[in-house]
């Protein structure tokens, strides 16, 4: 009697959700193909530390194949997903079609510029490793260029004004880290006038980190201002031409550096999967994580719009949502294979944490709240636990401790080349 073919599960995306799902299903009698355009899993919460020279790129990225060296039923396929033909049950990629029995969309998200083309063209997103490196190179270039004495004060101030847009965890952490990078640069640029340097954080609403209580929000703003960050609340961006950032109020901020951390949306591929999507491009799912209208396609993480009856808004685009969803998704795929009823996904909120620089952070989980140094230690432990690989844990922990006591940032290496016409290669 011929051996029965194992069900083939295709997972699009090697982020937190995709990797967790593949690891969980690898223990079952299925074959798995994990598809991603990159050959590494990115630890996105620490991108801001690469962009501000705290960590290097290999310390927040881990090769996908290394996760599955001992699980031969998991295959990695490096390709860019381009669409789904649900009628034929195939995933379309730039390197051919992949047939599936079950498909899981865990493709993540990208920066949302809310339709402002000039802002998108002239601002720096921070969702990929390449973007974080681009920010680091650009910021360091600005200091080097401003150090030329023949530039006017107006032009130097434009080069040395760094604006972060978005008062969520990414924006808060980026602004605090940039302010600390400025202090490092002070010791090495002997002839640069640091009164001309400024770091600004812009938030369109009256609150930063709105998921926190008001006292912790106030603490975040206080610490940022203590570090020299100008915090502008209830301030909306309208335009950016690369030299001037225009606000809805009519004010203009002369700057060559706008880092956009104000929102995310699903990657464009999701709209080509043959199912309903929301305004942010996220694919709408049922309570069991099946894509609405499908019995073979699931969606988890940042690209999924999951909203149970009674919820005011869909679940946030954060790692715990993706990893918890992956566990339920794995169960439901096996339930479906066995012809059993599927389970509903119920997210357990693990709270919110954000660091405001070295030795300073805030944490809230329900009524439990913490701030200051011990909150930073808690933040550090949680992030170390989520990093992949013992070597990475050791080197990152060592760098964080060294940075805490010395403030040094040895990652201030410019890795691109500025051509004579000003273009970057």
N, C-alpha and C positions, 0 to 999 in steps of 0.2 A: 504494500500500500504506500503510495507516494506521501512524502512528508508535507503536511499542510503548510501553506505559505503564511509567514508571520505578517500581521497587520503592519503597514508602513505608516509611521507618523512623521510628518514633515513640520519642522518648527522654523519659522522665519524670525530671526533676531537672536543674537547671542548676548543680550543684556542680562540683567538680574533675573527677569522672568524666564527667558528662554533657556539659560543655563540651568536654573533650578528645575525646570520642567524636564529637561533632557536627563539630568542626574537622577531624578525621581523615576522616570519611565525606563531608564536603563536597567533597572532591576526586574522589569517585566518581560514577558515573552513577546516582544515587539522589536521591529527594526526602526531606527530613528535617523533621519537626515536633518542636520542643523544647518541652516542657510544664513549667511551674513556676508556683507560686502567687505568686512574687515576680518582678519584672522585672530582677533583678540577680543576679550571682554574688557570693556572700559568701566572703571570705577568713577562714574561721572560726578559724584558728590565732591571729589577732590580735584576736579579740573581747575578750579580757581587757584589751587596751590601750584599747579604747573604754570598757569598764566602769570603768577607773581613770584616765580623762581624759588619756591620752597621745595618742591619735589621735581623729579625728572619724569619724563613720559613713561619709562619702563616700570616705574613704581606704582602707577595707577592703571596699567594695562597688563593683561595676562593672556598668553596664547590659548586659544580655544582648544586646540588638540591636546594640550597638556591636561585638561580636565578629564579627558576620556581615554587616556592611554591604556587603561585596564578594562575598558568596556567596549569590546569589538562590535557590539550591536549599535553603536553610535558612530555615524559618519558625518564629517564636516564637509560642507560644500561652499567654497568661497565664490559668491556671486551676488549680483544686485537683483533683488526681487522686483518685478515689473508689473505683475498682475496675477489674477487668479481666474481660471476657467472652471467654475463650479460644476458645470454640466459634464465636463470631461474629467473632472477631479485632477487637475494639473496646476502646479505653480509655474508661472512664467518667469524666467530670469534672462539676464543678458548672456547667459551661457547655456541656454536650452531649457527644455521643460522637465519638470520633476513630477511624476505621478504620485498621488497620495491616497491613502485610505482615510486618514484624518490629518487635518491641517490646523496648526495653531499660529495665529498672528501675534507675534510679540516684538514687533518691529520698532518700538520706541517712538520718540518724538523729535521734533526739530524746533528751531526758534520761530516764534510768532511775532512778526513785525506789524500785525494788524492792518495790512494793506498799504502801509506807508512806504512807497518804493524808494524814495530818497533816503529814508532812514535805513532801510535794508541795504541799500547800495553802499552807504558810507559809515555804517556802524559795524561793530564786531560782535558776532554771536559767540556763545560759549557752550555749545552742545557736543562738540567733537574734540578729539585730541589735536587735530590740525588747527582748529580755531584757537584753542588755548595756547598753542605754540606761537601762533600768529600774533596774539595779544602780547605775549611775553617779548617777542622780537620787536614789535612795534613800540611798546612802552620803553624798552631799553634804547631803541633808536632815538626816541624823542629826547631823552636825556643827553645822548651823545650829540645830537644835532643842535640842541639848545645851548650846549657848551661852547658853541662858536661865538666869539665875541662880536662879530660884525652884524649879527641879527639885531633887529630892533627889540625893545622891551615888549612891544605888543605881540610880535611874532613869537618871542620866547614864551610869553604867558600862554599863547595859544597852544604851543607845543607841550607846555608843562601843566595844562589843565586836563585832568582825567575825570571823565564823567561816567558813572555807573547808573543805568536806568533799571529800576525794579527793586522793590523793598521786600522781596521774599528772601529765603535763606541764601540763594546764590548771590543776589545783589549785596546783601549784608556782608557775607563772607568775602566777596571780592573787594568791596570798598575798604573794609578793615585791613585786608592783606595788602592792598595798594598803599594805604597810608603808612604801613610798617615798612614797605619797600622804599618809600620816599626817605624814611629815616636812615635806612642802610646807605642809600645813595649820598646822603649829606656828608658822610664821613670820607667819601672818595672823590667827590667833585669839588675840588678846593676853590674854584673860582666861580662856581654857579651860585646865583642868588636864589636861595630856596624860599624867599618871600614871594617869588614869582610862581611857585608850585602850589597847586591846589587839587584836592580830591573832592568830588561832589557825588552825592547819592540823591537820585531823583525818584520819587514815588508818586504815582498819580492819585492815590487815595490819601486820606488823612492818617493812615496807620502803616507801620512796617510790621512784618510778620503777624498778620491779622489773626492767625490761629492761636496766638498767645494772649494772656491777660494783659490789661493795660499797664500794670506795674512792670512787667517784663519788657513790654514794648518800650516803655520809657527808659528802662535800663539800657536797652540796645542803643537807642538814640544818644543817651548820655555818654556811653563808652565810645561810640563812633566820633562824637564831637570832641571828646577828650583826646582822641587820636589825631584830630585835625581834619576830620571829614565834615564838610558842609552838608547837612541833611535838609533837603528841600521836599517837604510833604505837600500833598494836594497840588502837585505840579505836573502838568501834562506836556509831553513832547509833541511837536507838530511837524518839524522838518529838520533835516541835517544834510548840509551840502559838502561836508568833509572839512569845513573850516569854521562853520558856525552852527550851533545847535539852537533852533528856534522853539520857543515854548508857546503854549496856547495863550498865556498872559500877554504875549508880545515881547517879552524879554528875550535877549539873545546871549548865549554863552559862547564866546570864542574858544574853540577847542578842535583839536585834530583827533581826539580819542573819545569815542562814545562806545561803551561796552553795554550791550543790550541783554538784560536778564529779566525782562518784563513779561514774558509769557512763552508758552509752548503750544505746539499743535502737532497733530499726527504727521508722520512722514507722507509725502504725496502718494506713494505706492498704495496706501490703504484705500484711497478713493477708487482704485481700479480692481477692487476685489469682488465687485458685483453685489454689494449690500449697502444698506442705509448708513450714512455717516452724519455726524452732527456738524455744527458751525465750525468747530475746531478740527474737522477732518477725522475725528475718532469714530471708529466703527461701532455701531450700536449692538449690544449683546443682551441676551436673556439673562435671567438670574442664575442659570447654570453655566454661564460663560460661553454658550453657543452663540455664534453670530446670528442675529435676528433673521429668521427665514431659512436657516441652514440646519442640517442634522450631522454635518461632518466637519464644519469649520468652527473653531473656537478663537477667541481673542482675549488677551490678558495684557496688563501693564499700561504703559502710556498711550498706546494706540487704541485702547478699548474704552468705550463709553458705557460704564456700568452704573446704573442708577435704579435702585429698588424703589418700590412705591413708598412714598412718605419722605424720601431723601430730597433735600433742597437742591442738591447739585450732584453731578457724578463724582465718583471717587477721584481723589487727587492723583497727579502723575508723579508718584514717589515710589521708591524701591520696595517698601514693605507691601504696598498694594500688589505689585508685580509678583513678589515671591510668594505671598499668601495665595494669590490667584493661581500661581503655577501648581501648588499642591492640590487644590481643588480640581483644576483642569486635568491633572494626571489621573485623579480618581475617576473623573467623569469619562475620560477616554476609555479607561478599563471597564467602567460600568457599561458603556456603549458597546464595546466589543463583546461583553458577556450578555448583552440584551437586558441589562438591569436599569432601573430608574436612576436618573441623574440627580446629583445633589445641588442645592443652592449655595452660592458663595456668600459668606457673611464675613466682612472685613473686621478685624480687631485692631482698633486704633492704638498704635504704640507710642503716641505722643509726638512732640516736636522738639528738635534741638538745632542750635546754630552756634557756630563759633564767631566771635567778633575780633579775632586776632589771637596772638599767642597768650595763653593763660587766661583767656576770658571767653565765656560761653553762657548760653541760657538753655534750660531744659524745662519742659512742662509735659506732664502726663496726667491728665485729669486734674485732680486737686494738688498733685505733687509738683512742686516748683523748686528750681535750683538755679543759681547764677554764680558767676565769678570763677575762681580757679578750680574748685571741685567739680563744677559743671563742665569745665574744659577737660578735666581728667576723664569724666564720664563720657563725654563726646569722643575723646581720643580712643578709649577702650572699645566703644561700640564700632567705630570706624575700622579699627585694627582687626576686630573680629570678622568684619565683612570683607576685608581685603583677601585676595587669593594668594596662597603660597607663604610658607614660613619665612623664606628669604625676604620677601616683600615686607612682611610684618616686622621683621627685625630692623631692616634698613629704614623704613618709614618711622618706626618708633624712635630709633636713634637720631634721625634728622629732626624730629619734632622736639625731642629733649634738648638737643644741641641748640636748636633755634630758640627754644624757650629761655635758655640761660645766656646765649651769646647774641642772638638776633641776626646772625650771619645767614646769608643766602648765597650759597656757592653756585646755584643754578642760573646765575645771571649771565648766561652765554647767549650771544646773538648767533643764531644758526642759519640765517639767510643772508643774502647779499643785496646791498642797495646799489642800483646802477646809477650812472652819471645823470640820467634824466629823472631820477627820483623814484623810479619803479623798484619794487622788491621782487627778487627772484629766489 
